[in-house]
Amino acid sequence: MRKRIGRRSSPTLVSDVASNYFSLLQLDYELEISQRTLDTRRDSLRLVQERTGGGVATLLDLRQAEQLVSSAAQTIPTLQQQIEQTENQINLLVGKNPGSVIRGRKFIEQEMPPQVPAGMPSSLLERRPDIRAAEQALIAANANIGVAKAAYFPQLSLSGLLGGQSSQLASLFSGPHSTWSFVPQVTQPIFHRRASQIECKTRGGRTN
């Protein structure tokens, strides 16, 4: 599965695929437990039915055993639906059509992550996808704060024109026929200053 994603994929995409895959393995394990539970309760129901026929168990015991079988059977379709939805989500992330996903080891057979030995540099944490995503979000939020603060100050724009003007084409580039203009423009926020202050505080609060 890792080869299908590709080496150039973003860390967030790899993290989403891995998270959904382990959720899928966990759902498989829960479905296996539910099926074993259903088989056990069906065996208990048959035993209670025999005891009821022999006059040892009461009708209340039989109804309770039937209720346990019914409740165990209801969890299986829900888990199967969740498994199908998770498989479709994984296929969507890797750019495939909806379908089943090939499993590797079972959920309980997965290796535990190794313990981090003492003395490892803290810069290794920068490789984590969630930390990289948080860093980029903080950079974007700081940029938005800079844009909001820039709205406080006046804006100065300069425009100029240099050329020639003459009634005859032959004398256009000779003699006193040149023309020029210089137009400065200053914009000062007055009516939107309060709105800019609120926007700056709002964006600043998102970075905390």
C-alpha positions in Angstrom: 0.0 0.0 0.0 2.9 2.3 0.7 4.2 1.9 -2.8 0.8 2.8 -4.2 0.7 6.1 -2.3 4.1 7.1 -3.7 7.1 8.8 -2.2 6.0 12.3 -3.2 2.7 12.2 -1.3 2.2 14.7 1.4 2.7 13.5 5.0 -0.9 14.3 5.8 -2.1 11.9 3.1 0.2 9.1 4.4 -1.1 9.7 7.9 -4.7 9.6 6.9 -4.2 6.3 4.9 -2.4 4.7 7.8 -5.0 5.8 10.4 -7.9 4.5 8.3 -6.1 1.2 7.6 -5.5 0.5 11.3 -9.1 1.5 12.0 -10.1 -1.1 9.4 -8.0 -3.8 11.1 -9.7 -2.9 14.4 -13.1 -3.2 12.9 -12.2 -6.6 11.5 -11.1 -7.7 14.9 -14.4 -6.4 16.5 -16.4 -8.2 13.8 -14.5 -11.5 14.5 -15.3 -11.1 18.2 -19.0 -10.4 17.5 -19.3 -13.5 15.3 -17.7 -15.7 18.0 -20.0 -14.1 20.5 -23.0 -14.9 18.3 -22.0 -18.5 17.9 -21.5 -18.9 21.7 -24.9 -17.4 22.4 -26.6 -19.6 19.8 -25.1 -22.7 21.5 -26.4 -21.4 24.9 -29.8 -20.9 23.4 -30.0 -24.5 22.1 -29.0 -25.7 25.6 -31.7 -23.5 27.2 -34.2 -24.8 24.7 -33.4 -28.4 25.7 -33.6 -27.6 29.3 -36.9 -25.9 28.8 -38.2 -28.9 27.0 -37.1 -31.1 29.9 -38.8 -28.9 32.4 -35.5 -27.8 34.0 -35.4 -24.2 32.7 -38.3 -21.7 32.7 -39.8 -19.7 29.9 -38.1 -16.6 31.3 -34.7 -18.2 30.8 -35.6 -19.0 27.2 -36.6 -15.5 26.4 -33.4 -14.1 28.0 -31.3 -16.4 25.9 -33.2 -15.4 22.7 -32.7 -11.7 23.6 -28.9 -12.3 24.0 -28.8 -13.9 20.5 -30.8 -11.1 19.0 -28.6 -8.3 20.5 -25.4 -10.1 19.3 -26.7 -10.5 15.8 -27.6 -6.8 15.5 -24.0 -5.7 16.0 -22.7 -7.6 13.0 -24.4 -5.6 10.1 -23.3 -2.4 11.7 -19.7 -3.4 11.8 -19.9 -4.7 8.3 -21.2 -1.4 7.1 -18.4 0.5 9.0 -15.8 -1.8 7.4 -17.2 -1.1 3.9 -17.2 2.6 4.5 -13.6 2.5 5.8 -12.5 0.5 2.7 -14.1 3.1 0.4 -12.3 5.9 2.3 -9.0 4.2 1.9 -9.5 3.7 -1.8 -10.6 7.3 -2.2 -7.3 8.5 -0.5 -5.1 6.4 -2.8 -7.1 7.3 -5.9 -8.8 4.0 -6.6 -12.4 3.0 -7.1 -14.4 1.7 -4.2 -13.8 -1.9 -3.3 -12.2 -4.2 -0.8 -8.7 -3.5 0.7 -6.1 -6.2 1.0 -5.1 -6.8 4.6 -1.8 -7.8 6.0 -1.3 -8.9 9.6 -4.3 -8.9 11.9 -4.9 -6.2 14.4 -3.6 -8.2 17.4 -0.5 -9.3 15.3 0.8 -5.8 14.7 4.2 -5.0 16.1 4.3 -2.4 18.8 6.3 0.7 18.0 9.8 0.6 19.4 10.6 2.7 22.5 12.6 5.8 21.8 16.0 5.5 23.3 17.4 8.1 25.6 19.6 10.8 24.0 17.7 11.0 20.7 17.6 14.6 19.4 14.3 16.4 19.6 14.6 17.5 16.0 13.3 14.1 15.0 9.8 15.3 16.1 9.8 17.6 13.1 9.3 14.6 10.8 5.9 13.8 12.3 3.1 14.7 9.9 0.8 16.3 12.5 3.6 18.6 13.7 4.4 19.6 10.1 0.7 20.3 9.5 0.5 22.4 12.7 3.6 24.3 11.7 2.2 25.2 8.2 -1.1 26.2 9.8 0.8 28.5 12.2 2.7 30.1 9.3 -0.5 30.7 7.4 -2.1 32.2 10.5 0.8 34.6 11.1 0.6 35.7 7.4 -3.1 36.5 7.9 -2.2 38.6 10.9 0.3 40.5 8.9 -2.3 41.2 6.2 -4.8 42.4 8.9 -2.3 44.7 10.5 -1.3 46.2 7.1 -4.9 47.4 6.8 -4.2 49.8 9.7 -1.8 52.0 7.8 -2.2 54.3 4.8 -1.6 53.0 1.3 0.5 55.1 -1.1 0.3 54.5 -4.8 2.3 56.4 -7.5 1.5 56.5 -11.2 3.3 58.4 -14.0 3.1 59.1 -17.7 5.8 60.2 -20.1 5.3 60.6 -23.9 5.0 63.0 -26.7 2.1 65.1 -28.2 2.0 66.9 -31.5 -0.5 67.7 -34.3 2.0 66.4 -37.0 3.7 63.1 -37.0 7.0 64.4 -38.4 7.5 66.7 -35.4 6.3 64.3 -32.7 9.8 63.5 -31.5 11.4 66.9 -32.0 10.9 70.2 -30.3 8.9 71.0 -27.2 6.3 68.3 -27.7 7.0 66.1 -24.8 4.4 65.6 -22.1 4.4 63.9 -18.7 2.2 63.5 -15.6 2.8 62.4 -12.0 -0.2 61.3 -9.9 0.4 60.3 -6.3 -2.5 58.8 -4.3 -2.8 58.1 -0.6 -5.6 56.0 1.0 -6.2 56.2 4.7 -8.6 53.6 6.3 -11.2 55.6 8.3 -14.5 53.8 8.4 -13.1 50.3 8.4 -10.5 50.7 11.1 -12.7 49.1 13.8 -13.4 46.2 11.5 -9.7 45.8 10.9 -8.9 45.7 14.6 -11.5 43.0 15.2 -10.2 41.0 12.2 -6.6 41.2 13.5 -7.7 40.1 17.1 -9.7 37.2 15.6 -6.8 35.9 13.5 -4.4 36.4 16.4 -6.6 34.3 18.6 -6.5 31.4 16.1 -2.8 31.1 16.5 -3.0 30.5 20.3 
